[in-house]
Amino acid sequence: KQVIGLVENQSDWYLGNLWKNHKPWPALGRGFNTGVILLYLERLRRISWEQMWRLTAERELMSMLSTSLADQDIFNAFIKQNPVLVHQLPCFWNVQLSDHTRSEQCYTEVSDLKVIHWNSPKKLRVKNKHVEFFRNLYLTFLEYDGNLLRRELFGCPSQASPESAALEELDEDDQCYDFRRERLTVHRVHLYFLQYEYTPTEDDTDVTLVAQLSMDRLQMLEAICKHWEGPISLALYMSDAEAQQFLRYAQASEVLKNRKNVGYHIVYKEGQFYPVNLVRNVALRNANTPYVFLTDVDFLPMYGLYDYLRKSIVQLDMAHTKKALVVPAFETLRYRLSFPKSKAELLSMLDMGTLYTFRYHVWPKGHAPTNYAKWRTATTPYKVEWESDFEPYVVVKRDCPEYDQRFVGFGWNKVSHIMELDAQYDLMVLPNAFMIHMPHAPSFDISKFRSSSSYRNCLNTLKDEFHQDLSRKYGAAALKYLTAQRNI
């Protein structure tokens, strides 16, 4: 008749003697731990398990009012009433490293263990005679690369995915094979890595700051949270070990700990290029507001930008028109900056040489169409025309086109996105908005781009292919992009 296999609870919880007035749910003897459960499904269905556990739970809740240990309390109350249905598993299938544990009585050699259960928040301070062994085992687990599990341990035969079929069609002699392969890589993604809470606004003007980052930009998060009080969707490109470091960093930060409207989404590292547009798309897809502010994590928005953007969304009737709002970008070469509190203060700093228009020294084409000269005196939004290599930071509806994932690493990842936006939206520069790029060391991908001619050649090949795809998709609307490419 046995239908449920469980290991006996290894603490005194269900004996009810841990502290004064401790009143646990009913249990058979020491009770059972539900960290590992063996279920005989066919028999469970036959005895109407669904109804049986529900009746037990409802009866006990009349007096207990709530559970302390969730499902475990209900299992134990059910077993107390129906002891014939439980099969006691050997304790080494669930060695419980909790406080007040008796786990060391369960085994003589650690080689006997099958499943180790750290059922205490004090993972590194478990009370056990083999505490050092368990501590080292836990730390090894945290540092483990999940991609090894994926490649080495699971040889599950299954139907070929579209990605694997497309991978087989790639020409390995193609000089851009590595780039094309990267586009087909399926990454492990952990959405909402930390607790997230968001309450929609009533006026449908809410906007989420959307960005991506890797471990070397982590220090920007606290500053961004201070500058932007609205919701944020961040995709973080990290290894398993880096994700654990980020967790510790976030838990230790008073600023991050107190912000619940930030969605953190881990995209686990794989491959040799930074899949920047794939990571951006993860952040974009998981924004929960009608509008998104597409930016980079090394920019600080002006104070009050969140409220200003929401007002601009109403004033420009973005709900019924196709507009992309450009937030002018500036930069400082100073690691310590007295951040301007107004447009007037920013203009003064520009004149003094404390600030510059973004990429003025190395890539003026990227932001020249913003028309900074006009912006200096503008008091109303103004429309700008697309020019080759334009890559502004914009506010658009959340259902805008996604980033093109063929572009990985450095080069053309934002440019291609703005081209597709321009084919559908009017580009409008906001007169009283700004953001400032903070200095940092160059990324590894920029170094690869600068040092490798084959990297640059492949980027040009991908650009040509993107232009052709854009032409097919948008027809006459895309002619200006093809003309610009030929002129280059």
C-alpha positions in Angstrom: 0.0 0.0 0.0 3.0 2.3 0.3 2.8 5.3 -2.1 5.2 7.9 -0.7 8.9 7.4 0.1 10.6 9.8 2.5 13.6 10.2 4.8 13.0 10.7 8.5 13.4 14.3 9.6 16.9 14.7 11.2 16.1 17.6 13.5 13.7 17.7 16.5 11.3 20.1 14.8 8.2 17.8 14.9 9.0 16.7 18.4 8.0 20.2 19.5 10.8 20.7 22.0 13.0 23.3 20.3 11.7 26.3 22.3 9.0 27.2 24.7 5.5 27.2 23.1 6.8 25.6 19.9 3.8 23.9 18.3 4.5 22.1 15.1 2.0 20.4 12.8 1.1 16.7 13.7 3.7 14.1 12.5 4.5 10.5 13.0 7.4 10.4 15.5 10.2 12.7 14.3 8.3 13.3 11.1 9.6 13.2 7.5 11.6 15.7 5.4 10.3 16.5 1.9 13.6 17.6 0.4 13.5 14.2 -1.4 10.2 12.5 -2.2 9.7 9.2 -4.0 6.2 9.0 -5.4 4.3 6.0 -6.7 2.1 8.0 -9.1 -0.2 5.2 -10.3 -1.2 4.2 -6.7 -1.5 7.9 -5.7 -4.1 8.5 -8.4 -5.9 5.3 -7.4 -6.4 6.5 -3.8 -7.5 10.0 -4.9 -4.5 11.6 -3.4 -5.6 15.1 -4.6 -8.7 15.0 -2.4 -7.0 13.3 0.5 -4.2 15.8 1.1 -6.5 18.7 0.6 -9.0 17.4 3.2 -6.1 16.9 5.7 -4.7 20.4 5.1 -8.1 22.1 5.5 -8.8 20.2 8.7 -5.4 21.1 10.3 -5.6 24.7 9.2 -8.8 25.1 11.2 -6.5 25.1 14.3 -3.0 25.8 13.0 -4.1 28.7 10.7 -0.9 28.4 8.6 2.0 26.1 7.8 5.5 26.7 9.0 7.2 24.3 6.5 4.8 24.5 3.6 4.2 21.2 1.8 6.2 19.3 4.5 3.7 20.0 7.2 0.8 18.7 5.0 2.7 15.5 4.0 3.4 14.8 7.7 -0.2 15.5 8.9 -1.4 13.1 6.1 1.1 10.4 7.1 0.2 10.7 10.8 -3.4 9.8 9.7 -2.3 7.2 7.2 1.0 5.6 8.4 0.6 2.5 6.2 1.1 4.6 3.1 4.7 5.8 3.8 7.9 4.0 2.9 10.9 5.1 4.9 13.9 5.7 2.7 17.5 5.2 3.9 18.7 8.5 5.5 21.7 8.9 3.1 19.2 9.8 0.4 18.5 13.1 2.2 21.3 14.1 4.6 19.9 17.3 6.2 22.4 19.9 7.2 20.1 22.1 9.2 20.4 23.6 12.6 19.9 21.1 15.5 20.6 18.3 13.0 21.3 14.6 13.8 22.6 14.0 10.3 26.0 12.6 11.4 24.2 9.7 13.0 23.0 8.7 9.5 26.3 7.6 8.0 29.8 6.5 8.9 31.7 7.6 5.8 31.0 10.6 3.6 31.3 8.2 0.6 28.0 6.7 1.7 26.0 9.8 0.9 23.6 10.0 -2.0 21.8 13.4 -1.7 23.0 16.2 0.5 20.4 18.8 1.6 21.5 22.2 2.9 18.1 23.0 4.4 19.4 26.0 6.3 20.2 29.5 5.2 23.6 29.1 7.0 25.0 27.1 4.2 28.6 27.6 5.2 28.1 27.2 9.0 26.3 23.9 9.3 26.8 22.1 12.5 28.2 18.7 11.6 31.4 16.7 12.4 32.3 16.9 8.7 31.6 20.7 8.5 34.8 21.4 6.4 33.9 18.8 3.9 30.4 20.1 3.5 31.6 23.7 3.3 34.1 22.9 0.6 31.5 20.9 -1.3 29.0 23.8 -1.2 31.6 26.3 -2.4 32.6 24.0 -5.3 29.0 23.8 -6.3 28.6 27.6 -6.4 31.7 27.9 -8.6 30.6 25.1 -11.0 30.2 25.9 -14.6 26.6 24.9 -15.6 27.7 24.6 -19.3 29.8 21.5 -18.3 26.6 19.8 -17.1 24.9 20.7 -20.3 27.7 19.4 -22.6 29.2 16.5 -20.7 26.6 14.9 -18.4 23.4 15.0 -20.4 23.5 13.0 -23.7 19.7 13.1 -24.0 18.6 11.9 -27.4 15.9 14.2 -28.7 14.5 15.6 -31.9 16.9 18.1 -33.5 16.1 21.7 -32.7 15.9 24.3 -35.4 19.1 25.7 -34.1 21.0 22.5 -34.4 19.7 21.9 -37.9 20.7 25.4 -38.9 24.1 24.8 -37.3 24.7 21.7 -39.5 24.0 23.8 -42.6 26.8 26.3 -41.8 29.9 26.2 -43.9 32.9 25.6 -41.6 35.2 27.1 -44.3 33.3 30.4 -44.2 35.7 33.0 -42.7 32.7 34.3 -40.7 31.7 30.8 -39.4 32.4 31.8 -35.8 30.1 34.8 -36.0 27.3 32.8 -37.7 27.6 30.0 -35.2 27.3 32.5 -32.3 24.0 33.7 -33.6 22.6 30.1 -33.3 23.9 29.5 -29.8 21.1 28.8 -27.3 22.1 30.4 -23.9 20.9 29.3 -20.5 18.8 32.2 -19.1 17.6 32.7 -15.5 14.9 35.4 -15.5 14.2 37.4 -12.3 17.3 36.2 -10.6 16.4 38.3 -7.5 13.0 39.3 -6.1 11.1 41.7 -8.3 8.0 43.7 -7.6 6.2 46.0 -10.0 2.8 47.7 -9.7 1.5 49.1 -13.1 0.7 52.8 -13.2 -2.9 53.8 -14.0 -2.1 56.2 -16.8 -0.2 53.8 -19.2 2.8 56.1 -19.5 5.2 54.1 -17.5 8.7 53.5 -18.9 11.4 50.9 -18.0 15.1 51.6 -18.3 16.5 48.7 -20.3 20.2 47.8 -20.3 22.7 45.0 -20.3 26.0 44.5 -18.6 28.8 42.1 -17.7 30.8 41.7 -14.5 33.1 44.6 -15.3 30.3 47.2 -15.3 28.7 46.0 -12.0 29.8 49.2 -10.2 27.4 51.3 -12.3 24.3 49.7 -10.8 24.1 51.7 -7.6 24.6 55.0 -9.4 21.9 54.2 -12.0 19.4 53.3 -9.2 20.1 56.7 -7.6 19.5 58.5 -10.9 16.4 56.6 -12.1 13.6 55.8 -9.7 11.4 54.0 -12.2 11.4 50.3 -13.2 14.6 48.8 -14.6 15.1 45.6 -16.7 18.7 44.5 -16.7 20.2 41.5 -18.5 23.6 40.4 -17.0 26.0 38.3 -19.1 27.8 36.1 -16.5 29.3 32.8 -15.7 27.7 30.7 -13.0 30.5 31.8 -10.6 30.0 35.4 -11.5 26.3 35.2 -10.9 27.0 34.0 -7.3 29.4 37.0 -6.9 26.7 39.3 -8.2 24.2 37.8 -5.7 26.6 38.5 -2.8 27.2 42.0 -4.1 23.4 42.8 -4.4 22.7 41.4 -1.0 25.4 43.6 0.6 24.4 46.8 -1.2 21.9 48.9 0.7 20.9 50.7 -2.5 20.2 47.5 -4.5 18.7 45.7 -1.5 16.0 48.3 -1.2 15.0 48.5 -4.9 12.4 45.8 -5.8 11.5 47.3 -9.2 14.7 46.1 -10.8 14.4 42.9 -12.8 17.8 41.1 -13.0 18.0 38.5 -15.8 21.1 36.3 -16.0 22.3 35.2 -19.5 24.9 32.6 -18.8 28.2 32.9 -20.7 28.9 30.6 -23.7 30.9 31.0 -26.8 33.8 33.4 -27.7 31.9 36.6 -28.4 29.7 38.8 -26.2 26.2 38.3 -27.7 25.3 41.9 -26.9 22.1 42.1 -28.9 20.8 38.8 -27.6 21.4 40.0 -24.1 19.7 43.3 -24.9 16.7 41.4 -26.2 16.4 39.4 -23.0 16.2 42.7 -21.1 13.7 44.2 -23.6 11.4 41.3 -23.6 11.1 41.3 -19.9 10.2 45.0 -19.5 6.7 45.2 -18.0 5.8 48.8 -19.0 4.2 50.2 -22.2 7.4 52.1 -23.0 11.1 51.4 -22.7 14.2 53.6 -22.5 16.9 51.7 -24.4 20.3 52.7 -23.0 23.7 51.3 -21.9 24.6 50.7 -18.3 27.7 53.0 -18.4 25.4 56.1 -18.8 23.8 58.0 -15.9 20.4 59.6 -16.8 19.9 63.1 -15.6 18.1 63.5 -12.3 14.3 63.5 -12.9 14.5 61.9 -16.4 12.0 59.3 -15.5 9.2 61.8 -14.8 10.3 64.0 -17.7 10.0 61.0 -20.1 6.5 60.1 -18.8 5.3 63.7 -19.5 6.9 63.7 -22.9 5.1 60.4 -23.8 1.8 62.2 -23.2 2.7 65.5 -24.8 3.9 63.8 -28.0 0.9 61.4 -28.1 3.1 58.3 -28.4 0.2 56.1 -27.7 -1.3 57.0 -31.1 1.8 57.9 -33.2 5.0 56.1 -34.1 7.8 58.1 -32.5 11.2 57.3 -31.0 12.3 59.9 -28.5 16.1 60.6 -28.6 17.8 61.4 -25.3 21.0 63.4 -26.2 24.2 61.7 -24.9 27.2 63.4 -23.4 30.4 62.1 -21.8 33.0 63.0 -19.3 36.6 61.9 -19.1 36.7 62.4 -15.4 36.0 59.6 -13.0 34.7 62.0 -10.4 32.0 64.4 -11.8 29.8 66.9 -10.1 26.7 65.8 -12.0 24.8 68.7 -13.6 21.4 69.3 -12.1 19.9 71.1 -15.1 20.4 71.7 -18.8 21.8 75.2 -18.1 24.5 73.6 -15.8 25.3 71.0 -18.4 25.8 73.7 -21.1 28.1 75.6 -18.8 30.2 72.4 -18.3 30.2 71.8 -22.1 31.6 75.3 -22.6 34.3 74.8 -19.9 35.4 71.4 -21.4 34.3 69.4 -18.4 31.8 67.6 -20.6 31.7 66.7 -24.4 29.1 65.5 -26.8 29.3 61.7 -26.7 32.1 60.1 -28.8 33.1 63.6 -30.1 36.8 62.6 -30.1 36.5 59.1 -31.6 33.2 58.6 -33.4 31.3 61.8 -34.0 29.1 60.2 -36.7 27.4 58.1 -34.1 25.5 61.1 -32.6 26.0 64.0 -34.9 22.4 63.8 -36.3 21.2 64.6 -32.8 22.2 68.2 -33.8 23.7 69.4 -30.5 23.9 73.0 -31.8 20.1 73.1 -32.2 19.6 71.3 -28.9 21.4 74.0 -27.0 18.6 76.5 -27.6 15.7 74.1 -28.3 12.6 74.4 -26.0 10.4 71.9 -27.9 11.0 68.5 -29.4 12.4 68.5 -32.9 12.6 65.8 -35.6 15.9 64.7 -37.0 16.8 62.6 -40.1 18.7 59.4 -40.0 22.3 59.5 -41.2 24.7 56.7 -41.7 26.0 55.2 -38.4 23.5 57.1 -36.2 23.1 55.2 -32.9 21.2 57.4 -30.4 19.6 56.2 -27.2 15.8 56.2 -27.5 12.5 55.9 -25.8 10.0 53.7 -27.7 7.0 51.5 -27.3 7.9 48.1 -25.8 6.7 46.3 -28.9 9.4 47.9 -31.0 11.6 45.7 -33.2 14.2 43.6 -31.3 17.9 44.0 -31.8 19.4 42.0 -34.7 21.3 39.1 -33.1 23.7 38.5 -35.9 25.8 41.4 -34.5 27.9 40.1 -31.6 30.9 41.6 -29.8 31.8 45.1 -30.9 30.4 47.0 -33.9 27.1 47.9 -35.5 24.9 46.3 -32.8 23.0 49.6 -32.0 23.4 51.1 -35.5 21.4 48.2 -37.0 18.6 48.6 -34.5 18.2 52.4 -35.1 18.0 51.7 -38.8 15.1 49.4 -38.3 13.4 51.8 -35.9 13.9 54.7 -38.4 12.1 52.6 -41.0 9.0 52.7 -38.8 9.3 55.7 -36.4 10.0 59.4 -36.5 13.1 60.3 -34.5 12.3 63.2 -32.1 15.0 64.8 -30.0 13.9 65.8 -26.5 15.0 69.4 -25.6 15.4 69.0 -21.9 16.7 65.5 -21.5 20.3 64.3 -21.3 22.5 61.4 -20.2 26.2 61.3 -19.4 28.6 58.5 -20.2 31.0 57.7 -17.4 34.6 56.6 -18.2 35.8 53.0 -18.0 38.4 50.7 -19.5 37.7 49.6 -23.0 35.9 46.2 -23.4 37.7 43.1 -24.6 35.6 43.0 -27.8 36.8 46.5 -28.9 40.4 45.2 -28.6 39.5 42.2 -30.8 37.9 44.5 -33.3 40.9 46.8 -33.5 43.5 44.0 -33.6 41.8 41.6 -36.1 41.4 42.4 -39.8 39.2 39.2 -40.2 36.9 40.5 -37.4 36.5 43.8 -39.3 36.0 42.0 -42.6 33.3 39.8 -41.1 31.5 42.8 -39.6 31.4 44.3 -43.1 30.0 41.1 -44.5 27.3 41.0 -41.8 26.4 44.6 -42.5 25.9 43.9 -46.2 23.6 41.0 -45.4 21.7 43.1 -42.9 21.1 45.8 -45.5 19.7 43.2 -48.0 17.4 41.8 -45.3 16.2 45.3 -44.4 15.5 46.1 -48.1 13.4 42.9 -48.4 11.5 43.7 -45.2 10.8 47.4 -45.7 11.0 47.9 -49.5 11.2 51.5 -50.6 11.5 52.7 -47.0 14.9 51.1 -46.8 16.4 52.6 -50.1 18.2 55.4 -48.2 20.1 52.9 -46.2 21.3 51.0 -49.3 22.3 54.3 -50.9 24.2 55.3 -47.8 26.0 52.0 -47.8 27.0 52.3 -51.4 28.4 55.9 -50.8 30.5 54.5 -47.9 
